[in-house]
Structures are given as structure tokens and as C-alpha cells.
Amino acid sequence: MIAFCEGIQYAAPVDSHVTPTPWAMPGYDCDVIMAAGAFISGASIELSADAPMHEPYTVYFQGGLSYDHAKFGILKSLARLEEKGLIDLKNA
């Protein structure tokens, strides 16, 4: 989940150099990771991903100003998962 969210952040038009980390966000009963390099804070139309750090370990991926940007975010996430040794794209 963390690597996936990192990839989404790295595909962002704003703050793509920032690495998201889970933290104790007010209002949640567990740490949450959020990736959003958006022009408008809280804009759900822009590419973002967030996940509570507990089972069932689900990442909520949303937005993307275009199909191409959403696809770019997924590709960056796949690359990040491979960099961390979590998936093997060459032998998939």
C-alpha cells in the first residue's frame, strides 16, 4: 500500500518529490497514508490515493484529470512496487 501510494505521489503535477508516509490523522482510529499532489487541496477529481493502515489493506485510488494521467499514476505505482521488490513485472 505504501509503495502504491508513493507511485501515485511521484506521478503528481504538484509535490511529486514528496514521499508520503502513514501518520495518525485526526478522526481515524489508525494511521493513514495519503498521496495527492493536487492543485486544490482536497480535490477528488485530481489524481490521489489514500489507505487506512489496517486490514483489509485497501487503497482508495481516485481522480486523474485525464485517462492518460490516471494511467501514468498506475504505471508509476507499478514501477515503485517493482523497485521495492514487491512484484516482478519481467516474469509476469
C-alpha positions in Angstrom: 0.0 0.0 0.0 2.8 2.4 0.9 4.7 1.7 -2.4 1.5 2.1 -4.4 0.7 5.5 -2.8 4.3 6.6 -3.3 4.0 5.9 -7.0 0.8 8.0 -7.2 2.5 10.8 -5.4 5.5 10.6 -7.8 3.1 11.0 -10.8 1.6 14.2 -9.3 1.9 17.6 -11.0 2.5 19.2 -7.6 4.9 17.9 -4.9 6.0 14.9 -6.9 9.2 15.0 -5.0 7.4 14.3 -1.7 7.3 10.8 -0.3 4.0 10.1 1.6 4.2 8.3 4.9 1.5 6.9 7.2 0.5 9.1 10.1 -2.0 9.4 12.9 -4.6 11.6 11.1 -7.3 13.1 13.4 -10.6 11.4 13.0 -9.2 8.0 12.1 -8.6 5.1 14.5 -5.3 4.0 12.8 -2.5 5.5 10.7 -3.5 6.6 7.2 -1.3 7.2 4.1 -2.4 9.8 1.6 -0.9 10.7 -1.7 -2.2 13.8 -3.5 -0.1 16.2 -5.5 -3.1 18.3 -6.4 -3.5 22.0 -7.3 -6.5 22.3 -5.0 -6.3 20.7 -1.5 -9.0 18.0 -1.1 -9.9 18.0 -4.8 -11.2 14.5 -5.5 -11.1 15.0 -9.3 -7.3 15.1 -9.2 -5.1 12.0 -9.0 -4.9 10.8 -5.4 -4.8 7.6 -3.3 -5.3 7.0 0.4 -5.4 4.0 2.6 -6.0 3.2 6.3 -3.1 1.1 7.5 -5.2 -1.9 8.7 -6.9 -5.0 7.3 -8.3 -5.4 4.7 -5.5 -3.2 3.4 -7.4 -1.4 0.7 -6.1 1.6 -1.2 -8.7 4.1 -2.5 -7.4 5.4 -5.8 -9.4 8.1 -7.5 -9.3 11.0 -9.9 -6.9 11.8 -12.7 -7.6 14.9 -14.8 -7.4 12.6 -17.9 -7.2 8.9 -18.7 -3.5 9.4 -19.6 -2.7 10.9 -16.2 -4.5 8.2 -14.3 -2.7 5.5 -16.4 0.6 7.3 -15.7 -0.1 7.1 -12.0 -0.7 3.4 -12.2 2.4 2.9 -14.2 4.5 4.9 -11.6 2.9 2.8 -8.8 3.8 -0.5 -10.6 7.4 0.8 -11.1 7.6 1.6 -7.4 6.3 -1.8 -6.4 8.9 -3.4 -8.7 11.7 -1.1 -7.3 10.9 -2.3 -3.8 10.8 -6.0 -4.9 7.1 -6.4 -4.2 6.3 -7.5 -7.8 8.2 -8.9 -10.7 7.0 -7.3 -14.0 9.6 -9.0 -16.1 8.4 -12.5 -15.3 4.7 -11.7 -15.0 
